[in-house]
Amino acid sequence: MPTIDVRGVSHYYEWIRHPQNQSYKPVMVFLHGWGGSARYWRSTAEALANDFDCLLYDMRGFGRSALLQDSVNWGYDMEDYAEDLAALLDALNLNQIYLNAHSMGASIATLFINRYRERVQQAILTCNGIFEYDAKAFAAFHRFGEYVVRFRYNWFLKVPFADRMFMARFLHRPISKSDRIAFLEDFLMADYNAAAGTIYTSVSKQAVEIMPQEFAKLTVPTLMVSGEKDIIIPAVMGKQAAALNNKIKYVELPQTSHFPMLEDETAYLSAVREFLQLGRAVV
């Protein structure tokens, strides 16, 4: 299992490259969302590997980037994870990249772009946007989220249809059983401190206050993709973010929810390819 030290923590990473196309290609880096891992990006990366060398990695405390008890604690703010990405790129000697990020990962990507503008050619932000602050709703979400994170057991994997029940809120269209099981496995293996900590930092009053400014500051061509039926981060939130900046192109994919890249891979890839082609024409 390939790993690399990023600010004192061993991170899992992998390259997906087209074996028949060994010519120079730009690098696209993929960022996953809360509780997940890079595994759900594999099919997208494989589809784009003819044009990009695709770098997938599991963020600190998630997936296969496990935290050890003696690991340095760099904090769980979105800014901390943006600095992790910068350190990863430095460790791999990558100067300029394309970014494809999802959900919480898209918030991290936005912060990264505004801090390291010269390192990003174009960005794709999927299922992200602008939240409105509601103190009671946020407090209830944090209590429930911490409860769910605290009481996780591996025997959940043996419960009939557990994968379907776990993914029900995230999907409008069905995805493969192997993908559903992978999501549940990733959720169960996520480090408690990382999973609980990022609940508080990604859904917070501070995030509500700073993210509109961060979206407005983007200076790289950016595609915002929302799922029409997403109840985790409703499409209207992505549309509001895109309206703040003429550098952001907005696309809403019908009959998809929080994982449009898996629910309708064809439509998702079509939107991404069209954006990348248009972006390259004007860069």
N, C-alpha and C positions, 0 to 999 in steps of 0.2 A: 504494500500500500504506500504510494508516494506521499511523503509529508515534507513540510518545510517549516523552519522556525520563523515565526512572525511575532516580534516583540515578546519573545520568551514563551510563546505557546506553539506547540506543534500543530500545524494546519494540514488537513488533507487537501490535495489538489490533483487535477488530472487534465491532460490535454486531449482534445478530440480534433484530429486532423484527417483530411481526406488522403487515404494511402496512395491514390493514383495521381494526386496533384501535389507535388513537392516543391513547386515554385514559391517564391516569397508571397506571403499573404499577410494582411493586417491581422491584429489580434482582437478578438472579442471576448470580454470577460463577463461572466454571468454571476449575478448575485441572487440568492434565494431569499425567501421570506421567513417569517417567524415560525419556529418549531420545525422547519424543514431542513433540506440539504440540497446539494447540487444535483442529486439524482433526478429530480423531476425536470431538470433542464436538458437532460441527455438527448432526447429526441429532437429538440429544437436545435441544439448544437450540431448534431449529426446532419441535420438538414441544411445547415449553413456552412458546413465544413469545407465545401468546395471553394468558398470565397473567403473564409476566415480560418485562422488557427484559433480554436475555441478553448478558453481556459475556464474550467469549472473548479470551484473550491467551496468547502464548507466553512462557514463563518465560526468564529471563536465560540466554543461551547455548544455548537450544534453539529448534527450529523457525526462525521468521523473526526472532527476537530475537538476531541475530548479535552476537558479541563482536568488537570491533576490537582491534588490537594495543595501541592507546593507551587502551583502555577502563579505567575505574577498576575495580580488583579488590576487590569487596566480600566475597569469600569464598564458600564453597559449603556452609556449614552450613544445615540446614533453617531455623534462626532467621533467617539472612540472607535467604532467600527469603520468609519471612513478612514481614520488613520491606519487601522489594520490593513485596509486595502492598499494604501500608499506604501506601507512597509512591504507588503507582498509583492507589489510591482517592482520595488527596488531590489528585493531579494532575487527576483527572476530577470532583472535587467530589462524591464519593459518600460520604455519611455512614453509611448503613446498608444492608446487603445480605443476601442469602441466598447460601450457598456450596454448590457441588457440586464435589467434588474426588475424584481417583482416584489410587490407589497412592501413589507418593512425594508427589504433590500433596495427598493426604489427610493425610499427616503434617504437611506445611507448613500446611494449613488448621487442623489441631488446635492447633498452636502459635500461629497467628494468632488464633484464637478466644479462647484463654486470655489473650492479651496485649491484645486489643481487644474485650472482651466486648460493649461497648455498640454495636459496629458490625455485629453479626451477629444476624439474626432466627432463622434455622434453618440447619442444615447437613446435607449428605448426604455421607458418607464411603464410597467404594466401593473394595473390595479393599484393605483395610488391616487392621492388627491388631497383636498383641503377639508379638514374636519372642523366642525363647530364645537366649541367647548361647552360642556354640560357637566357641572361639578358632580351632581348626583349620579348621572349615568356613567361618568368616568369612574367614580368611586365604586359603583356596583360592578363595573367591568373588571376593575383591578381585584376586587375581592373574589369574584368568581374565577378569574384567570389564575390567581395564585392558588386557589383551592384545587382547580383542575391540574395544575402543574405539580402540586404537592402530592396528590394521590394518584400516582401512575404506577401500574404494575404490569410486568411482562406477560402475565397470564391473560391480559386483555386480548393478546393475539390469538388465543385459543377460543375465544368466545365467538360462536357462530354469527356471521354478518357484522362483526365489530368494525371491520374496515368500511363497510357501507354506512353504518351509523356514524362513524367518526367523520366521514367526508360529506355527509348529507348537506350540511350548511354551506359547504364551499362550492358545490357543483350544481349546475342546472342540467347538463348533459352527462351521461355516464362516461367513465374512463375505465381503463383496464383494471382487473383485479390486482395484478402485480403492482400497478402504480398506487392503488388504494392501500395495499399492505405496506408498501414502502413509506407512504406518508405516516401511517400509524407507527411503524418502527422508528422513524426519525423522531416523532413526537415523544415516544417513550424513552429514547436514548438521550434526548437533549439534557444538558446540564441544568440542574435546578436553578442555580444562581443566574445563569445566562437567560434561561427561559423566563423566570420571574422578573429579573431585572429589566429586560427589554419590554415586558408588558408595561411597566411603569414609564419607561422613557419614550417609547414609540407612540403611546396613546397618553398624552399628557397636556396640561395647559401650556407648557413651554413649547411643545411640538406644534400646537395649534397656533401659537403666536409667531413662531419663526418660519414655519414651512411656506406660508404665502410669500414671504420675503425671499426665501430661497428659490422658489419657482420663478418669481419675477426677475431674479438676478441671472438666470441661466443665459449663457451666451453661445452655447453650442446647439446645433440643430438637434431637436429632441422630439421623439414620438411618444405620446401618451396614449396607451391602449387601455380601455375599460371594457368590462363585460356587462352587457345590458342588464342581466339578471343578478348581478353581484349584490349580495346583502351584507358582505363583510366591509367592503369599501364601495358604496354605490357609485354608479357611473357619473352621477351629477357632481360628485367630488372631483373626479378627474377632469370633467368639463370645466369646472370652476378654476382648477389649477392652470389648465391650458389657456384660458381666457386672459390670464395675467401676463402673457408673454407671447409675442409673435414668433418667437423661435420654436414654440411648441406646437406641433401638429397633433390634433386630437382624432382618434379613431375609436368608435364604439362597436364592438362585435356583437351582433344579435344572437340571442338564444345561448349565451355563455354566461358564466358566473365568475368566480374568483381565480379560475385556472384556465383562461381561454386558450393558452398554448397547448393544453391537453384536450380540452373539450371540443375545440374546432381547430386542429392543427393547420389545416389547409388555409383557412381564412386568416389565422394569425400570421403564418409565414408570408402570405400574400401581402398583408399590410406592412410587415417588416421589410420585405424585399423592395416594395414600391418606395417606401421611405428612404431606404439606403441608396437606392438608385437616384432618386431626386436629390438627396443630400449631397451625393458625390458630384452631381452635375453643377452644384453651385459653390462647393467648397473651393 
